[in-house]
Amino acid sequence: MVSTILLAVGLVAGWMVYSYISGLRRNVQIARKTGLPYVVYAVHPHSFPWQLTFWIWLPLIKLLPKAWWEKPMIVLQPDWAYNTNQEYFDWVGSETFILAGPDDITLFTENPDLVTQMCLRREAFPKDIARYGVLTMFGQNVVSTEGAIWRMHRKVTSSSFNEKNAAHTFVEAIGQTKGMLQYYFNGTTENKTSTKTIKSLEHDTMMWALNIIGHVGFGLRLIWPGQKVPDDPKLAKYGALDPPPGYTMTFAESLGGLLHRIITILLVPNVILKILPFHFAREAAAAKENYYRYMKEFLHDKVEQVRRGDREQEGMDIMGQLVRSTYEEKAAKSNTPKLTDDEIISNAFIMTLAGHETTANILHFTLIELANNPASQRRLQKDVDALFGDSDPSTWDYEKNVNPLLASQIGACINETMRMMPPVTAIPKIVSPTSDQAITYEGRRIVLPAGLSINMVAPAIHRNPRWWPTKPSERTGRPTDLDEWIPERWYRATAKSSNGSDAAEDGEDYGGFQGSDTSASLYRPVRGSFVPFSDGPRSCLGRRIAVVELIAALGVIFQKYSVELAVDEWATDEEVKGMSAEERRALYAKAREKSRATVGKASAIITLKFNGSGQYVPVRLVKRGSERFVGDQELV
Ligand code: HEM
């Protein structure tokens, strides 16, 4: 008996060693055959065992002499792309390389030409949808599918993304930003010169973006604390600040909980989560149950509305579009593939998620960076004054103002935040599983094997000094200023030379906004070197909506207010009042140093943010003219 067990254990161990060695050999051969630079690792950073246990191994590896691990270990760390940017590519000495491990092999690139080829040739380089399993908890959707199924999801979802709805979004974003200001100033912005210290900016910008997409996308009226709940009982259910009867969470809480615990929810079935003796597990299960129930009822109401032939008068009515594609009489009778109820809910979920977290992160980081960079903030206010003067934001006209806003310091700041902190840090593609694909790289023809994983490393692409105009940093003395948030770089002249990409669009209309992501009056990056929204057929469907929300919010906030870092950690308000200019300058420098360090610790769980890690940058909104720090040109 014992010998049988020993034999079985020996066989399993032998098989594991054999698979490990043969897997590693095979992947190294594949990497070598491409002719691209490659690195070999005993463990692949994307492998499941490593992702689960890296926190045990990394400190142990660090016990070895630093020279052995310092550079090679970069790529094994989560968020290396954001935390170390160019460093690993510099160490490998190439803008593109292959990492071969025993159980996986991936091509990493920060080369704009390659990025463009891979984004535009959708069938040759489809999306690596296996990486999006996390977003399919309710069913398949436009983000998580490929091929013919994706076309069906895209066709149904894209029709709402037009300029009429962008204009509607502009108005709603103005209203929600006013709501946020009222909330910060406890109901009245009239006589107060400053808010209290705000520690919840990440949460509040999420709420701002959720309220906008909730209304524009789904016709829901989500509100700020202190605002009136809508009279319509159906709408009141989603906007309520306390859970309505039959629910244990508000709609916003259920979505927030779902996003906060998304990995737990994906890995552990709800029946188990519910019986686990941990608060976070029960909270995760409750969030999923509550959200699913809200959406089921919402779906049910929409189906009834569609059957009655009613249509929303304004807004994108994303749920209506989804429901009509399946339930409208004509669609119901046809034999074309249709979305199931769970796929409708899944698409609604993904639109809500994609439509709020990303945009919120950009507003959050832009506000922090404007507080860190008072001169840039003053320039932004000058542009807002020139565009709008004292006029009431409710009278601002979308068509007249959208291009001037995008061409102003507001556009420059948004671009700069998306360059430095792209919400989606890794854009995953794969070489078509059915055939090898040739690419042109640095003038050479390279053949990539079918099925190879590809990772486009957005933060590195955005900071690559070969493709971005740069100069030595005035602040740090480093040879490039690309690791610093400097919106003024967007006023540099656009270089005539391109990266010579010969990749062409396939000419098909995949819906959504067709124009450029950045203003023609600002610096135009080489194609493929600025991809916060990706590029080509699978690029972001909501990019116009996102940018419109952001320009509206920054316009409204900075017309009347400035944003400053709070310094409570070092000095009371009374102490600040008594300080000399020199002392205030030193104090603000300390706050800026801490703020920059905190922003540097952001991590990418779905999108780049603080991810509930307890980190925050404290700020205050101050009426213009009453600033303690940022209004003083001599100071900063
Ligand atoms: C600053 C804000 C935003 C950023 C940086 C951003 C970024 C991105 C990126 C990089 C992708 C491609 C992901 C990939 O290929 O793996 C994407 C896809 C997508 N985004 Fe956004 N996004 C933003 C806002 C929005 C908004 C507001 C919406 C909707 C209201 C939205 C809806 C979508 C959808 C539906 C897709 C999938 C498109 C497809 O695969 O056909 N996004 N986004």
Boltz pocket constraint, residues with backbone or C-beta under 6 A from the ligand:
constraints:
  - pocket:
      binder: B
      contacts: [[A, 127], [A, 142], [A, 143], [A, 154], [A, 213], [A, 350], [A, 351], [A, 354], [A, 355], [A, 356], [A, 358], [A, 359], [A, 362], [A, 422], [A, 423], [A, 424], [A, 426], [A, 427], [A, 428], [A, 531], [A, 532], [A, 533], [A, 534], [A, 537], [A, 538], [A, 539], [A, 540], [A, 541], [A, 542], [A, 543], [A, 545], [A, 546], [A, 547]]
      max_distance: 6.0
